C-alpha cells in the first residue's frame, strides 16, 4: 500500500540560531526569514517529498516517528519529518545538505545536525530553534551523535585530521597521509569544556580493520555513536575498528575494549561478532543494543543485536537478535531503539527500511523510503506512559470529540460524552508531554459535557487535548495558529 502523506502540515520555525554564525540562519523555500509559522495546504505538498511504502501497518498504537529523509541524488537536501502512526506528517521542514540525527532527548530538546555549518541545532517542543552546539578549541563538530547528561552537560565529537608519516607505521605507507582521529568533548551548560578525550592518545592507527593503511587518507577509528553508561562513563562505537570502548569520564582511561583486534570479551552465543557496527546504547534492562551493519559478514547482512555484558567475567552473551528473512544489507548508518512496550524499532540505515519488531521476532510495523532517499537514524516515541500521542481511538465508555475549530488562534471548544459518572482530568499538553493547562479535574455526571479554552498564552504549534477518565485516556490533536 502506498501512502501519499498529504494532509495539512504545519511548519513551526525560528531564526534564532544563537551560537551559530549569521550565515546559518534558516533559509526555507517560500518562507520569508523571520516568519515563525506557515501552513501548507493538503494539495501543495512539495513534489519531492518522499512517498512511503507500507509493508506492515502499524499495530502498536499512537506514535511520533522522527525521521530525517535524506535525498540520495546530486542535489543534497533533507526532510526533517515527524510522522504520526499512520505516517502522516505532523511536522516537516526541508533543509539543504545532508542534515541528520534528528531526535528528541529526555530533556525535551529536539536536535539535528546541520552539515552545511557543522553544528547541532536544538529546538523546543514547538519546533522553534532555541540553541546550538559545537565542539570547541578549534575542533570541527562531527554530526554522528549528540547526547545530554543528567546534569545538563552535552557530549559531542569531532573528526580530527592530521598529517602522519605512515611509512614508519606500515610497509608502503604514505609519508604524508591525511589521518583522521577522533575527539570527544563534554561541555557544561555555559559551553565550557569540562572533559576531552582523543583517540590519538589511546588508540593505535593499526587498530583499524579492513582499512588500507597505505592510502593517502586513513580514517582509522570512525566513531559513529556514544552513550552515557549507567555508571556515568562513556561507551564509544568505533566503526572502522569493530570496537566498543568504555572510557572513564573522569580520567579518560580505557576501562575495557569489546570487539576488534583488542577484544577483551568472550562472545557467547555469537560466533559472528559484530562488523562495522553503529549506534551503541545501554538499555533499561542493563543490556547493550547495537545495529550490526555486518559489512564483513560472509555473506554480508545487517541485524539488530542485544548483548548481556558481564564486566567482571568479561563475557558478552548474545541474548536477542533480529535478522530479516530478506537478509537486508545496510552498509552504513542505522540504529536500534528498544521501546517501553518491549518492541524494538530498527532503522536499516542506507537500506531505507524502518521496522518495529516484537520480542518474538514478528513485525509490528514496517515501511520503506523510496529508492531516492535514505535515512541516518529513525526514532519512535509515544509508547511510554508519560509521552504524548497523536489521536487515538477513544475507549468505548467515553467519547472525546475533536476540538473545534481546528486549527485556531483564539478560543476552541472541546466536547465529550460520559457513559457513567467518572473522575475526569482534561489537560492541554505539548509534544514533549508537558502539561500546559488543566481544563477539568473533578467528578463529572453521565452525559454530554464541553469546555471552552482560550489558547492566547500558547505559542504557535501542535498540542494535544488529553482526557483521562477513571484511569483510561483519550487524546485529540489541535493546532494553534498565530
Secondary structure, DSSP 8 states (H G I E B T S, - for coil): -EE---S-EEEE-----TTS-GGGS--BTTB-TT--EEEE-GGG--TTS--EEEEE---S---EEEEEEEE-SSS-EEEEEEEETTS-EEEEEEEES--EEEEE-TTS-EEEEETTTTEEEEE-TTS-EEEEE---TT--EEEEEEEE-TTS-EEEEEEEEEEE-GGGTSTT--TTEEEEEEEEEEE-TT--EEEEEEGGGT--GGG-SS--TTSSEEE---EEEEEE-TTS-EEEEEGGGTEEEEE-TTT--EEEEESSTT--SEEES-SS--SS-EEEEE-TTS-EEEEE--TTSSS---EEEEEEEETTTTEEEEEEEE--TT-----S--EEEE-TTS-EEEE-GGG-EEEEE-TTS-EEEEEE--TTEEEEEEEEE--STTS--S-----TTEEE---BSSSBSSEEEEEEEESS-EEEEEEEEETTS-EEEEEEEEEE-SEEEEEEEE-TTS-SEEEEEEEEETTEEEEEEEEE--
